[in-house]
Amino acid sequence: MSDTVDRLLDVKGASAFLKIAQQTIRNYTSDGRIPVLHIGRRCVFDRDQLLAWALAQTEPVKRPGAKGRTK
């Protein structure tokens, strides 16, 4: 059970983990854009779910000038 508790983050912890502002975490929570668990009135975030969510949000890096290049 301790492992599960260690995976749960509050807004401040989620903000630090994802390296985005706490207000952004709150906005994403209100908009339903980020996975969140509601325990009573508290919002907590599972570290593994946040990581999976963040990885799903990434886009490939586009190099400038790479358009139309051939090998």
PDB file with SEQRES, HELIX, SHEET and CRYST1 records, atoms N, CA, C and O in Angstrom:
SEQRES   1 A   71  MET SER ASP THR VAL ASP ARG LEU LEU ASP VAL LYS GLY          
SEQRES   2 A   71  ALA SER ALA PHE LEU LYS ILE ALA GLN GLN THR ILE ARG          
SEQRES   3 A   71  ASN TYR THR SER ASP GLY ARG ILE PRO VAL LEU HIS ILE          
SEQRES   4 A   71  GLY ARG ARG CYS VAL PHE ASP ARG ASP GLN LEU LEU ALA          
SEQRES   5 A   71  TRP ALA LEU ALA GLN THR GLU PRO VAL LYS ARG PRO GLY          
SEQRES   6 A   71  ALA LYS GLY ARG THR LYS                                      
HELIX    1 AA1 SER A    2  ARG A    7  1                                   6    
HELIX    2 AA2 VAL A   11  LEU A   18  1                                   8    
HELIX    3 AA3 GLN A   22  ASP A   31  1                                  10    
HELIX    4 AA4 ARG A   47  GLN A   57  1                                  11    
SHEET    1 AA1 3 LEU A   8  LEU A   9  0                                        
SHEET    2 AA1 3 ARG A  42  ASP A  46 -1                                        
SHEET    3 AA1 3 LEU A  37  ILE A  39 -1                                        
CRYST1    1.000    1.000    1.000  90.00  90.00  90.00 P 1           1          
ATOM      1  N   MET A   1       0.817  -1.192   0.000  1.00  0.00           N  
ATOM      2  CA  MET A   1       0.000   0.000   0.000  1.00  0.00           C  
ATOM      3  C   MET A   1       0.859   1.254   0.000  1.00  0.00           C  
ATOM      4  O   MET A   1       0.472   2.265  -0.586  1.00  0.00           O  
ATOM      5  N   SER A   2       2.003   1.206   0.638  1.00  0.00           N  
ATOM      6  CA  SER A   2       2.889   2.355   0.693  1.00  0.00           C  
ATOM      7  C   SER A   2       3.331   2.790  -0.704  1.00  0.00           C  
ATOM      8  O   SER A   2       3.497   3.982  -0.963  1.00  0.00           O  
ATOM      9  N   ASP A   3       3.520   1.817  -1.607  1.00  0.00           N  
ATOM     10  CA  ASP A   3       3.908   2.147  -2.979  1.00  0.00           C  
ATOM     11  C   ASP A   3       2.827   2.967  -3.665  1.00  0.00           C  
ATOM     12  O   ASP A   3       3.125   3.905  -4.405  1.00  0.00           O  
ATOM     13  N   THR A   4       1.570   2.612  -3.419  1.00  0.00           N  
ATOM     14  CA  THR A   4       0.453   3.339  -4.017  1.00  0.00           C  
ATOM     15  C   THR A   4       0.402   4.765  -3.490  1.00  0.00           C  
ATOM     16  O   THR A   4       0.223   5.708  -4.261  1.00  0.00           O  
ATOM     17  N   VAL A   5       0.557   4.927  -2.188  1.00  0.00           N  
ATOM     18  CA  VAL A   5       0.521   6.255  -1.583  1.00  0.00           C  
ATOM     19  C   VAL A   5       1.665   7.109  -2.104  1.00  0.00           C  
ATOM     20  O   VAL A   5       1.484   8.304  -2.337  1.00  0.00           O  
ATOM     21  N   ASP A   6       2.834   6.522  -2.289  1.00  0.00           N  
ATOM     22  CA  ASP A   6       3.984   7.264  -2.794  1.00  0.00           C  
ATOM     23  C   ASP A   6       3.769   7.737  -4.229  1.00  0.00           C  
ATOM     24  O   ASP A   6       4.394   8.709  -4.653  1.00  0.00           O  
ATOM     25  N   ARG A   7       2.901   7.072  -4.980  1.00  0.00           N  
ATOM     26  CA  ARG A   7       2.638   7.445  -6.373  1.00  0.00           C  
ATOM     27  C   ARG A   7       1.652   8.592  -6.486  1.00  0.00           C  
ATOM     28  O   ARG A   7       1.542   9.201  -7.551  1.00  0.00           O  
ATOM     29  N   LEU A   8       0.926   8.905  -5.411  1.00  0.00           N  
ATOM     30  CA  LEU A   8      -0.095   9.941  -5.470  1.00  0.00           C  
ATOM     31  C   LEU A   8       0.515  11.314  -5.204  1.00  0.00           C  
ATOM     32  O   LEU A   8       1.292  11.500  -4.267  1.00  0.00           O  
ATOM     33  N   LEU A   9       0.143  12.262  -6.046  1.00  0.00           N  
ATOM     34  CA  LEU A   9       0.676  13.617  -5.951  1.00  0.00           C  
ATOM     35  C   LEU A   9      -0.462  14.613  -5.807  1.00  0.00           C  
ATOM     36  O   LEU A   9      -1.544  14.419  -6.361  1.00  0.00           O  
ATOM     37  N   ASP A  10      -0.210  15.679  -5.060  1.00  0.00           N  
ATOM     38  CA  ASP A  10      -1.172  16.776  -5.031  1.00  0.00           C  
ATOM     39  C   ASP A  10      -0.851  17.715  -6.198  1.00  0.00           C  
ATOM     40  O   ASP A  10       0.016  17.413  -7.018  1.00  0.00           O  
ATOM     41  N   VAL A  11      -1.544  18.843  -6.271  1.00  0.00           N  
ATOM     42  CA  VAL A  11      -1.335  19.777  -7.386  1.00  0.00           C  
ATOM     43  C   VAL A  11       0.117  20.244  -7.426  1.00  0.00           C  
ATOM     44  O   VAL A  11       0.722  20.309  -8.497  1.00  0.00           O  
ATOM     45  N   LYS A  12       0.668  20.565  -6.278  1.00  0.00           N  
ATOM     46  CA  LYS A  12       2.055  21.034  -6.215  1.00  0.00           C  
ATOM     47  C   LYS A  12       3.019  19.948  -6.703  1.00  0.00           C  
ATOM     48  O   LYS A  12       3.950  20.233  -7.457  1.00  0.00           O  
ATOM     49  N   GLY A  13       2.792  18.708  -6.273  1.00  0.00           N  
ATOM     50  CA  GLY A  13       3.642  17.604  -6.687  1.00  0.00           C  
ATOM     51  C   GLY A  13       3.517  17.297  -8.172  1.00  0.00           C  
ATOM     52  O   GLY A  13       4.513  17.020  -8.841  1.00  0.00           O  
ATOM     53  N   ALA A  14       2.287  17.347  -8.689  1.00  0.00           N  
ATOM     54  CA  ALA A  14       2.058  17.117 -10.116  1.00  0.00           C  
ATOM     55  C   ALA A  14       2.720  18.208 -10.941  1.00  0.00           C  
ATOM     56  O   ALA A  14       3.289  17.938 -11.998  1.00  0.00           O  
ATOM     57  N   SER A  15       2.644  19.434 -10.457  1.00  0.00           N  
ATOM     58  CA  SER A  15       3.277  20.566 -11.127  1.00  0.00           C  
ATOM     59  C   SER A  15       4.789  20.377 -11.209  1.00  0.00           C  
ATOM     60  O   SER A  15       5.393  20.593 -12.260  1.00  0.00           O  
ATOM     61  N   ALA A  16       5.387  19.979 -10.112  1.00  0.00           N  
ATOM     62  CA  ALA A  16       6.831  19.751 -10.084  1.00  0.00           C  
ATOM     63  C   ALA A  16       7.216  18.566 -10.971  1.00  0.00           C  
ATOM     64  O   ALA A  16       8.222  18.618 -11.680  1.00  0.00           O  
ATOM     65  N   PHE A  17       6.417  17.501 -10.931  1.00  0.00           N  
ATOM     66  CA  PHE A  17       6.699  16.299 -11.719  1.00  0.00           C  
ATOM     67  C   PHE A  17       6.657  16.592 -13.214  1.00  0.00           C  
ATOM     68  O   PHE A  17       7.525  16.145 -13.964  1.00  0.00           O  
ATOM     69  N   LEU A  18       5.639  17.349 -13.650  1.00  0.00           N  
ATOM     70  CA  LEU A  18       5.488  17.653 -15.077  1.00  0.00           C  
ATOM     71  C   LEU A  18       6.233  18.917 -15.512  1.00  0.00           C  
ATOM     72  O   LEU A  18       6.353  19.209 -16.702  1.00  0.00           O  
ATOM     73  N   LYS A  19       6.730  19.659 -14.516  1.00  0.00           N  
ATOM     74  CA  LYS A  19       7.441  20.911 -14.778  1.00  0.00           C  
ATOM     75  C   LYS A  19       6.562  21.921 -15.521  1.00  0.00           C  
ATOM     76  O   LYS A  19       6.988  22.564 -16.480  1.00  0.00           O  
ATOM     77  N   ILE A  20       5.315  22.034 -15.041  1.00  0.00           N  
ATOM     78  CA  ILE A  20       4.402  23.052 -15.544  1.00  0.00           C  
ATOM     79  C   ILE A  20       3.770  23.748 -14.339  1.00  0.00           C  
ATOM     80  O   ILE A  20       3.786  23.213 -13.230  1.00  0.00           O  
ATOM     81  N   ALA A  21       3.223  24.922 -14.552  1.00  0.00           N  
ATOM     82  CA  ALA A  21       2.680  25.738 -13.468  1.00  0.00           C  
ATOM     83  C   ALA A  21       1.506  25.057 -12.765  1.00  0.00           C  
ATOM     84  O   ALA A  21       0.749  24.307 -13.382  1.00  0.00           O  
ATOM     85  N   GLN A  22       1.369  25.327 -11.481  1.00  0.00           N  
ATOM     86  CA  GLN A  22       0.261  24.775 -10.707  1.00  0.00           C  
ATOM     87  C   GLN A  22      -1.078  25.219 -11.290  1.00  0.00           C  
ATOM     88  O   GLN A  22      -2.032  24.441 -11.307  1.00  0.00           O  
ATOM     89  N   GLN A  23      -1.160  26.448 -11.763  1.00  0.00           N  
ATOM     90  CA  GLN A  23      -2.417  26.926 -12.351  1.00  0.00           C  
ATOM     91  C   GLN A  23      -2.757  26.135 -13.612  1.00  0.00           C  
ATOM     92  O   GLN A  23      -3.931  25.892 -13.893  1.00  0.00           O  
ATOM     93  N   THR A  24      -1.748  25.737 -14.367  1.00  0.00           N  
ATOM     94  CA  THR A  24      -1.986  24.918 -15.561  1.00  0.00           C  
ATOM     95  C   THR A  24      -2.560  23.570 -15.158  1.00  0.00           C  
ATOM     96  O   THR A  24      -3.475  23.067 -15.809  1.00  0.00           O  
ATOM     97  N   ILE A  25      -2.033  22.983 -14.094  1.00  0.00           N  
ATOM     98  CA  ILE A  25      -2.569  21.716 -13.572  1.00  0.00           C  
ATOM     99  C   ILE A  25      -4.042  21.903 -13.205  1.00  0.00           C  
ATOM    100  O   ILE A  25      -4.883  21.072 -13.548  1.00  0.00           O  
ATOM    101  N   ARG A  26      -4.346  22.996 -12.506  1.00  0.00           N  
ATOM    102  CA  ARG A  26      -5.736  23.260 -12.104  1.00  0.00           C  
ATOM    103  C   ARG A  26      -6.632  23.444 -13.327  1.00  0.00           C  
ATOM    104  O   ARG A  26      -7.743  22.914 -13.372  1.00  0.00           O  
ATOM    105  N   ASN A  27      -6.149  24.194 -14.314  1.00  0.00           N  
ATOM    106  CA  ASN A  27      -6.938  24.409 -15.533  1.00  0.00           C  
ATOM    107  C   ASN A  27      -7.195  23.097 -16.265  1.00  0.00           C  
ATOM    108  O   ASN A  27      -8.322  22.824 -16.677  1.00  0.00           O  
ATOM    109  N   TYR A  28      -6.154  22.286 -16.428  1.00  0.00           N  
ATOM    110  CA  TYR A  28      -6.296  20.993 -17.104  1.00  0.00           C  
ATOM    111  C   TYR A  28      -7.260  20.089 -16.355  1.00  0.00           C  
ATOM    112  O   TYR A  28      -8.016  19.339 -16.971  1.00  0.00           O  
ATOM    113  N   THR A  29      -7.237  20.158 -15.010  1.00  0.00           N  
ATOM    114  CA  THR A  29      -8.154  19.362 -14.193  1.00  0.00           C  
ATOM    115  C   THR A  29      -9.596  19.811 -14.431  1.00  0.00           C  
ATOM    116  O   THR A  29     -10.486  18.984 -14.629  1.00  0.00           O  
ATOM    117  N   SER A  30      -9.817  21.114 -14.410  1.00  0.00           N  
ATOM    118  CA  SER A  30     -11.169  21.656 -14.634  1.00  0.00           C  
ATOM    119  C   SER A  30     -11.691  21.311 -16.020  1.00  0.00           C  
ATOM    120  O   SER A  30     -12.878  21.039 -16.195  1.00  0.00           O  
ATOM    121  N   ASP A  31     -10.797  21.323 -17.001  1.00  0.00           N  
ATOM    122  CA  ASP A  31     -11.170  21.036 -18.388  1.00  0.00           C  
ATOM    123  C   ASP A  31     -11.282  19.546 -18.679  1.00  0.00           C  
ATOM    124  O   ASP A  31     -11.743  19.159 -19.752  1.00  0.00           O  
ATOM    125  N   GLY A  32     -10.864  18.702 -17.731  1.00  0.00           N  
ATOM    126  CA  GLY A  32     -10.889  17.257 -17.949  1.00  0.00           C  
ATOM    127  C   GLY A  32      -9.796  16.782 -18.889  1.00  0.00           C  
ATOM    128  O   GLY A  32      -9.925  15.724 -19.504  1.00  0.00           O  
ATOM    129  N   ARG A  33      -8.722  17.550 -19.007  1.00  0.00           N  
ATOM    130  CA  ARG A  33      -7.644  17.220 -19.936  1.00  0.00           C  
ATOM    131  C   ARG A  33      -6.543  16.359 -19.332  1.00  0.00           C  
ATOM    132  O   ARG A  33      -5.671  15.871 -20.051  1.00  0.00           O  
ATOM    133  N   ILE A  34      -6.576  16.168 -18.014  1.00  0.00           N  
ATOM    134  CA  ILE A  34      -5.499  15.460 -17.334  1.00  0.00           C  
ATOM    135  C   ILE A  34      -6.122  14.414 -16.403  1.00  0.00           C  
ATOM    136  O   ILE A  34      -7.163  14.678 -15.801  1.00  0.00           O  
ATOM    137  N   PRO A  35      -5.505  13.231 -16.272  1.00  0.00           N  
ATOM    138  CA  PRO A  35      -6.075  12.213 -15.384  1.00  0.00           C  
ATOM    139  C   PRO A  35      -5.975  12.632 -13.914  1.00  0.00           C  
ATOM    140  O   PRO A  35      -4.903  13.000 -13.434  1.00  0.00           O  
ATOM    141  N   VAL A  36      -7.087  12.571 -13.220  1.00  0.00           N  
ATOM    142  CA  VAL A  36      -7.139  13.007 -11.822  1.00  0.00           C  
ATOM    143  C   VAL A  36      -8.029  12.064 -11.023  1.00  0.00           C  
ATOM    144  O   VAL A  36      -8.991  11.506 -11.550  1.00  0.00           O  
ATOM    145  N   LEU A  37      -7.702  11.894  -9.764  1.00  0.00           N  
ATOM    146  CA  LEU A  37      -8.521  11.123  -8.832  1.00  0.00           C  
ATOM    147  C   LEU A  37      -9.111  12.105  -7.831  1.00  0.00           C  
ATOM    148  O   LEU A  37      -8.396  12.955  -7.301  1.00  0.00           O  
ATOM    149  N   HIS A  38     -10.386  11.997  -7.572  1.00  0.00           N  
ATOM    150  CA  HIS A  38     -11.037  12.859  -6.584  1.00  0.00           C  
ATOM    151  C   HIS A  38     -11.243  12.052  -5.310  1.00  0.00           C  
ATOM    152  O   HIS A  38     -11.938  11.036  -5.304  1.00  0.00           O  
ATOM    153  N   ILE A  39     -10.632  12.520  -4.240  1.00  0.00           N  
ATOM    154  CA  ILE A  39     -10.797  11.893  -2.931  1.00  0.00           C  
ATOM    155  C   ILE A  39     -11.436  12.955  -2.046  1.00  0.00           C  
ATOM    156  O   ILE A  39     -10.770  13.863  -1.547  1.00  0.00           O  
ATOM    157  N   GLY A  40     -12.747  12.815  -1.866  1.00  0.00           N  
ATOM    158  CA  GLY A  40     -13.484  13.879  -1.185  1.00  0.00           C  
ATOM    159  C   GLY A  40     -13.424  15.125  -2.058  1.00  0.00           C  
ATOM    160  O   GLY A  40     -13.792  15.078  -3.232  1.00  0.00           O  
ATOM    161  N   ARG A  41     -12.970  16.223  -1.504  1.00  0.00           N  
ATOM    162  CA  ARG A  41     -12.826  17.463  -2.262  1.00  0.00           C  
ATOM    163  C   ARG A  41     -11.432  17.636  -2.831  1.00  0.00           C  
ATOM    164  O   ARG A  41     -11.166  18.583  -3.572  1.00  0.00           O  
ATOM    165  N   ARG A  42     -10.541  16.715  -2.481  1.00  0.00           N  
ATOM    166  CA  ARG A  42      -9.151  16.820  -2.942  1.00  0.00           C  
ATOM    167  C   ARG A  42      -8.968  16.184  -4.300  1.00  0.00           C  
ATOM    168  O   ARG A  42      -9.608  15.185  -4.626  1.00  0.00           O  
ATOM    169  N   CYS A  43      -8.090  16.772  -5.085  1.00  0.00           N  
ATOM    170  CA  CYS A  43      -7.675  16.201  -6.359  1.00  0.00           C  
ATOM    171  C   CYS A  43      -6.269  15.661  -6.172  1.00  0.00           C  
ATOM    172  O   CYS A  43      -5.373  16.379  -5.728  1.00  0.00           O  
ATOM    173  N   VAL A  44      -6.079  14.408  -6.509  1.00  0.00           N  
ATOM    174  CA  VAL A  44      -4.748  13.814  -6.452  1.00  0.00           C  
ATOM    175  C   VAL A  44      -4.458  13.165  -7.799  1.00  0.00           C  
ATOM    176  O   VAL A  44      -5.367  12.802  -8.546  1.00  0.00           O  
ATOM    177  N   PHE A  45      -3.181  13.031  -8.085  1.00  0.00           N  
ATOM    178  CA  PHE A  45      -2.734  12.560  -9.384  1.00  0.00           C  
ATOM    179  C   PHE A  45      -1.815  11.367  -9.196  1.00  0.00           C  
ATOM    180  O   PHE A  45      -0.912  11.390  -8.359  1.00  0.00           O  
ATOM    181  N   ASP A  46      -2.052  10.324  -9.980  1.00  0.00           N  
ATOM    182  CA  ASP A  46      -1.203   9.138  -9.957  1.00  0.00           C  
ATOM    183  C   ASP A  46      -0.003   9.401 -10.868  1.00  0.00           C  
ATOM    184  O   ASP A  46      -0.164   9.720 -12.046  1.00  0.00           O  
ATOM    185  N   ARG A  47       1.186   9.265 -10.313  1.00  0.00           N  
ATOM    186  CA  ARG A  47       2.418   9.563 -11.050  1.00  0.00           C  
ATOM    187  C   ARG A  47       2.504   8.768 -12.360  1.00  0.00           C  
ATOM    188  O   ARG A  47       2.901   9.321 -13.386  1.00  0.00           O  
ATOM    189  N   ASP A  48       2.139   7.484 -12.339  1.00  0.00           N  
ATOM    190  CA  ASP A  48       2.217   6.656 -13.543  1.00  0.00           C  
ATOM    191  C   ASP A  48       1.227   7.127 -14.605  1.00  0.00           C  
ATOM    192  O   ASP A  48       1.551   7.152 -15.792  1.00  0.00           O  
ATOM    193  N   GLN A  49       0.020   7.501 -14.176  1.00  0.00           N  
ATOM    194  CA  GLN A  49      -0.970   8.005 -15.129  1.00  0.00           C  
ATOM    195  C   GLN A  49      -0.539   9.342 -15.725  1.00  0.00           C  
ATOM    196  O   GLN A  49      -0.763   9.596 -16.909  1.00  0.00           O  
ATOM    197  N   LEU A  50       0.083  10.201 -14.907  1.00  0.00           N  
ATOM    198  CA  LEU A  50       0.581  11.480 -15.415  1.00  0.00           C  
ATOM    199  C   LEU A  50       1.675  11.274 -16.452  1.00  0.00           C  
ATOM    200  O   LEU A  50       1.701  11.952 -17.480  1.00  0.00           O  
ATOM    201  N   LEU A  51       2.573  10.341 -16.181  1.00  0.00           N  
ATOM    202  CA  LEU A  51       3.655  10.072 -17.129  1.00  0.00           C  
ATOM    203  C   LEU A  51       3.092   9.557 -18.444  1.00  0.00           C  
ATOM    204  O   LEU A  51       3.507  10.008 -19.511  1.00  0.00           O  
ATOM    205  N   ALA A  52       2.150   8.618 -18.383  1.00  0.00           N  
ATOM    206  CA  ALA A  52       1.535   8.086 -19.603  1.00  0.00           C  
ATOM    207  C   ALA A  52       0.811   9.192 -20.360  1.00  0.00           C  
ATOM    208  O   ALA A  52       0.887   9.257 -21.587  1.00  0.00           O  
ATOM    209  N   TRP A  53       0.111  10.060 -19.638  1.00  0.00           N  
ATOM    210  CA  TRP A  53      -0.606  11.175 -20.259  1.00  0.00           C  
ATOM    211  C   TRP A  53       0.377  12.131 -20.937  1.00  0.00           C  
ATOM    212  O   TRP A  53       0.162  12.550 -22.074  1.00  0.00           O  
ATOM    213  N   ALA A  54       1.447  12.467 -20.232  1.00  0.00           N  
ATOM    214  CA  ALA A  54       2.435  13.404 -20.782  1.00  0.00           C  
ATOM    215  C   ALA A  54       3.081  12.836 -22.044  1.00  0.00           C  
ATOM    216  O   ALA A  54       3.273  13.560 -23.021  1.00  0.00           O  
ATOM    217  N   LEU A  55       3.412  11.566 -22.028  1.00  0.00           N  
ATOM    218  CA  LEU A  55       4.032  10.941 -23.207  1.00  0.00           C  
ATOM    219  C   LEU A  55       3.066  10.920 -24.385  1.00  0.00           C  
ATOM    220  O   LEU A  55       3.494  11.032 -25.534  1.00  0.00           O  
ATOM    221  N   ALA A  56       1.778  10.779 -24.118  1.00  0.00           N  
ATOM    222  CA  ALA A  56       0.777  10.774 -25.185  1.00  0.00           C  
ATOM    223  C   ALA A  56       0.587  12.170 -25.787  1.00  0.00           C  
ATOM    224  O   ALA A  56       0.078  12.302 -26.900  1.00  0.00           O  
ATOM    225  N   GLN A  57       0.996  13.212 -25.052  1.00  0.00           N  
ATOM    226  CA  GLN A  57       0.837  14.587 -25.527  1.00  0.00           C  
ATOM    227  C   GLN A  57       1.983  15.042 -26.416  1.00  0.00           C  
ATOM    228  O   GLN A  57       1.875  16.073 -27.080  1.00  0.00           O  
ATOM    229  N   THR A  58       3.061  14.304 -26.439  1.00  0.00           N  
ATOM    230  CA  THR A  58       4.253  14.755 -27.156  1.00  0.00           C  
ATOM    231  C   THR A  58       4.086  14.612 -28.659  1.00  0.00           C  
ATOM    232  O   THR A  58       3.360  13.746 -29.148  1.00  0.00           O  
ATOM    233  N   GLU A  59       4.768  15.472 -29.365  1.00  0.00           N  
ATOM    234  CA  GLU A  59       4.795  15.437 -30.819  1.00  0.00           C  
ATOM    235  C   GLU A  59       6.246  15.289 -31.261  1.00  0.00           C  
ATOM    236  O   GLU A  59       7.153  15.731 -30.555  1.00  0.00           O  
ATOM    237  N   PRO A  60       6.478  14.673 -32.418  1.00  0.00           N  
ATOM    238  CA  PRO A  60       7.850  14.547 -32.890  1.00  0.00           C  
ATOM    239  C   PRO A  60       8.467  15.922 -33.141  1.00  0.00           C  
ATOM    240  O   PRO A  60       7.783  16.858 -33.555  1.00  0.00           O  
ATOM    241  N   VAL A  61       9.751  16.025 -32.887  1.00  0.00           N  
ATOM    242  CA  VAL A  61      10.464  17.274 -33.116  1.00  0.00           C  
ATOM    243  C   VAL A  61      10.678  17.446 -34.611  1.00  0.00           C  
ATOM    244  O   VAL A  61      11.141  16.534 -35.295  1.00  0.00           O  
ATOM    245  N   LYS A  62      10.336  18.624 -35.104  1.00  0.00           N  
ATOM    246  CA  LYS A  62      10.534  18.917 -36.513  1.00  0.00           C  
ATOM    247  C   LYS A  62      11.766  19.786 -36.667  1.00  0.00           C  
ATOM    248  O   LYS A  62      11.865  20.849 -36.055  1.00  0.00           O  
ATOM    249  N   ARG A  63      12.677  19.345 -37.461  1.00  0.00           N  
ATOM    250  CA  ARG A  63      13.897  20.106 -37.691  1.00  0.00           C  
ATOM    251  C   ARG A  63      13.634  21.194 -38.739  1.00  0.00           C  
ATOM    252  O   ARG A  63      12.996  20.935 -39.759  1.00  0.00           O  
ATOM    253  N   PRO A  64      14.121  22.397 -38.486  1.00  0.00           N  
ATOM    254  CA  PRO A  64      13.966  23.450 -39.482  1.00  0.00           C  
ATOM    255  C   PRO A  64      14.706  23.091 -40.771  1.00  0.00           C  
ATOM    256  O   PRO A  64      15.836  22.605 -40.722  1.00  0.00           O  
ATOM    257  N   GLY A  65      14.093  23.322 -41.891  1.00  0.00           N  
ATOM    258  CA  GLY A  65      14.745  23.060 -43.163  1.00  0.00           C  
ATOM    259  C   GLY A  65      14.719  21.612 -43.596  1.00  0.00           C  
ATOM    260  O   GLY A  65      15.275  21.284 -44.645  1.00  0.00           O  
ATOM    261  N   ALA A  66      14.098  20.733 -42.836  1.00  0.00           N  
ATOM    262  CA  ALA A  66      14.085  19.326 -43.185  1.00  0.00           C  
ATOM    263  C   ALA A  66      13.013  18.995 -44.215  1.00  0.00           C  
ATOM    264  O   ALA A  66      13.018  17.904 -44.786  1.00  0.00           O  
ATOM    265  N   LYS A  67      12.096  19.924 -44.457  1.00  0.00           N  
ATOM    266  CA  LYS A  67      11.008  19.688 -45.384  1.00  0.00           C  
ATOM    267  C   LYS A  67      11.544  19.520 -46.817  1.00  0.00           C  
ATOM    268  O   LYS A  67      12.311  20.345 -47.312  1.00  0.00           O  
ATOM    269  N   GLY A  68      11.123  18.447 -47.453  1.00  0.00           N  
ATOM    270  CA  GLY A  68      11.504  18.226 -48.855  1.00  0.00           C  
ATOM    271  C   GLY A  68      12.905  17.684 -49.064  1.00  0.00           C  
ATOM    272  O   GLY A  68      13.329  17.506 -50.206  1.00  0.00           O  
ATOM    273  N   ARG A  69      13.622  17.421 -48.009  1.00  0.00           N  
ATOM    274  CA  ARG A  69      14.983  16.878 -48.161  1.00  0.00           C  
ATOM    275  C   ARG A  69      14.932  15.407 -48.513  1.00  0.00           C  
ATOM    276  O   ARG A  69      14.056  14.681 -48.043  1.00  0.00           O  
ATOM    277  N   THR A  70      15.850  14.969 -49.323  1.00  0.00           N  
ATOM    278  CA  THR A  70      15.976  13.557 -49.623  1.00  0.00           C  
ATOM    279  C   THR A  70      17.378  13.112 -49.260  1.00  0.00           C  
ATOM    280  O   THR A  70      18.307  13.917 -49.176  1.00  0.00           O  
ATOM    281  N   LYS A  71      17.508  11.823 -49.047  1.00  0.00           N  
ATOM    282  CA  LYS A  71      18.823  11.283 -48.665  1.00  0.00           C  
ATOM    283  C   LYS A  71      19.665  10.995 -49.863  1.00  0.00           C  
ATOM    284  O   LYS A  71      20.799  10.537 -49.726  1.00  0.00           O  
TER     285      LYS A  71                                                      
END                                                                             
